[in-house]
Amino acid sequence: MMWAACGRLVGVWGSPLTPTFLYRNINTAVTVRMIFRQLFDRESCTYTYLLADDVSKEAVLIDPVIELAERDAQLVRELGLDLKYVMNTHVHADHITGTGLLKKLVPGCKSLLSKESGGVADVHVEHGETVSFGDQELEVRRTPGHTNGHSVTTVAEEKDCNPRLTKSKEEFIDIMANLGLPYPDKIDEALPANKVCGLYNLPDNLAAKFEAE
């Protein structure tokens, strides 16, 4: 996922099923005032982002983690925001999304996901479409990368300094194929669940969250 604020790049991620979100203010004649919070899950090393229009208080939450859904909902309440969309940049393999639980914790918000992902969502988006909240807007951009031997980056320093990126395509593929990385701990739970907003065949401790609410 990627977006830019006032012409400055502030984030980039990607996967084969990832839409990119390019941020811009609809009313370019006024000073941009956007609420921005970066949140973090230590277990999966996932960054979650809360963006909101400072005037209308409409907000979007990007890449929530189910174990921290209550934290995110509490922050939305504390800031007095109207959560419009809970968005996932792609179908994650390293954690279960908090989308389904957040829809229960914050009634009225909608799930949003790339149509290309094949996952279930209230709203599906495609390349070139926009997602608005108040006077703020995110543009969807397809960014294949970060799995299956692909990478997406806008960081010139990495291109200059990362020795892997000085190799030929064939050498790079060979290096990545022989990293010997362990099988992801949560992939068997996360992928099926994230196809349906994090609601499929949940472990008992996570399923209990829905029963408790």
C-alpha positions, 0 to 999 in steps of 0.5 A: 500500500502507498499514499502521499500527503501534500506530495510527500511519500509517507508509506509503501507496501505491496503484494500481488493482490495489493491495491495502493492507496495514494492520498490527496485532499479533494479541496486543494485550496485549503490547508490539509488537516488530517488526523493520522495515527500509526499503530503497531502489533509486536507479534506480527510486526504489522503497522495499522494506520488510522486516517481521518478528516479533521473537519467531518471526523470521517475515518478509515482504518488500514490493516487492523489485527484481530488481537488489537481490534478493541484497541483500535475501536477505543481509539476511534471512540476517544478521538470522536471519529466516524469510522467509514471503512476498515481497509486491508491492503491485501489478504495477509498471511502473517496475521488475522485481520480485525475487520470482522470484529471491528464491524461488530465493535463499531457498527456502521463501518464497512469492510474494503478490499481489492476485488482482485484478492477474491476475498469477501468485503462490503466494498471491493476496489480496483486500480484507479478508483478512489476512497473518500472520507470527508475532504480526504481521498485515497486513490487505489493503485495496483502494486504487485510485489513482496511475494512470489519473487516480486518487490515494490519499492520507491526507496532509491537508497535500497536500490543503491545499497541492497546487494541483492538488487545489484544482481541479475534477475536470475541471481536475485530469484536464486537468492530469494529461493534459497533464503531458507525462511521458516514456514509462516506460523499463522499462514494456515489460519490467516489466509482462510480467515482473511478471505472472509474478513477474519471470520473463518475457523478462528482459534478458540481464543479469538472466536471467544472475542465475538461471543463476548461482544 
